[in-house]
Amino acid sequence: MENASNILVFTLSGLNMTMEDRYVIFSFTALIYQLILLCNITIIFCIAADKQLHEPMYIFLCNLCINTLYGTSGFYPKFMYDLLTPFHVISYAGCLIQVFVIYSSALCDYSTLTVMAYDRYVAICKPLEYHSEMTNQKIVKCIIFCWLPPFICMSVVVLLAARLTLCGSTIEKLYCETWAIAKLACSSTTVNNVIGYIVILTYFGHAVLIAFSYIHLIKNCRKSKESKYKFMQTCVPHLVALFNITIALLFDVFYSRYGSHFLPQTLRNFMALEVLFIPPILNPLIYGLKLTKIRKQVMRLFLRHN
């Protein structure tokens, strides 16, 4: 029987396919990752370079894109390396770091969307108070809120996972996550499960609060055409992004907790990867196409280099 002190590496068993299939998937994954980098870096550069975009809404959007780059860096390089090698292993410390990066990024997405919803609420429902409400100090506090609680939550989750005594070293997934580690435990995982559910319910609670705030916004937007235009222009992308990340995380949670061996491996891999494929590429595209100022700045940027 192995324990945590003897386990130096984990084996990731999700990639059981032929080398020919791996080369195809590698090419597709490399293309997707480059597209993710291009879209998010373009949005960040456009916001940073144009002083007219140095407004709270665009600063929070920039934060969302920075978080995407942070989160995907914890998965794509390692996954592409695994596609080209016959042995799919990750060190014990590397596994815990991957858990921290991927899931703190997912929680940060929720925090950022919550802050963006608050910003739109003030802009649409209290337009005369907007500039006095959304001061530089408030923006800094909002950015800290986006990053600090997710980092604290995931630090606790990772430390609890690290204390477990393990009886195995094979993770039945394409990347590391805490419940996969907990399934290998010889000791009780009650505390891990309780804390994990608290974190999940807290951040899905963010989604419920955002949904209620937008219901309130919709009621207010009926009063004037200008408010209705503001909602359609700036709030619809937030709702799409919120729906996007929520569905992706639900896939991941249900796969981690209830993933069945009777499901095809391809479907299980899709459920595991949806959170790392769809939101990182869809979010910047949605905002880039929907927000007029961003779209114009992106067009100027590319036309200037052509």
Sequence and secondary structure as in RCSB ss.txt:
>XXXX:A:sequence
MENASNILVFTLSGLNMTMEDRYVIFSFTALIYQLILLCNITIIFCIAADKQLHEPMYIFLCNLCINTLYGTSGF
YPKFMYDLLTPFHVISYAGCLIQVFVIYSSALCDYSTLTVMAYDRYVAICKPLEYHSEMTNQKIVKCIIFCWLPP
FICMSVVVLLAARLTLCGSTIEKLYCETWAIAKLACSSTTVNNVIGYIVILTYFGHAVLIAFSYIHLIKNCRKSK
ESKYKFMQTCVPHLVALFNITIALLFDVFYSRYGSHFLPQTLRNFMALEVLFIPPILNPLIYGLKLTKIRKQVMR
LFLRHN
>XXXX:A:secstr
   TTT  EEEE    S HHHHHHHHHHHHHHHHHHHHHHHHHHHHHHH GGG SHHHHHHHHHHHHHHHHHHTT
HHHHHHHHTSS  EEEHHHHHHHHHHHHHHHHHHHHHHHHHHHHHHHHHH GGGHHHHS HHHHHHHHHHHHHHH
HHHHHHHHHHHHT  BS  EESSSS  HHHHHTTBSS  HHHHHHHHHHHHHHHHHHHHHHHHHHHHHHHHTT H
HHHHHIIIIIHHHHHHHHHHHHHHHHHHHHHHH  TTS HHHHHHHHHHHHHHHHHHHHHHHHHH HHHHHHHHH
HHHHT 
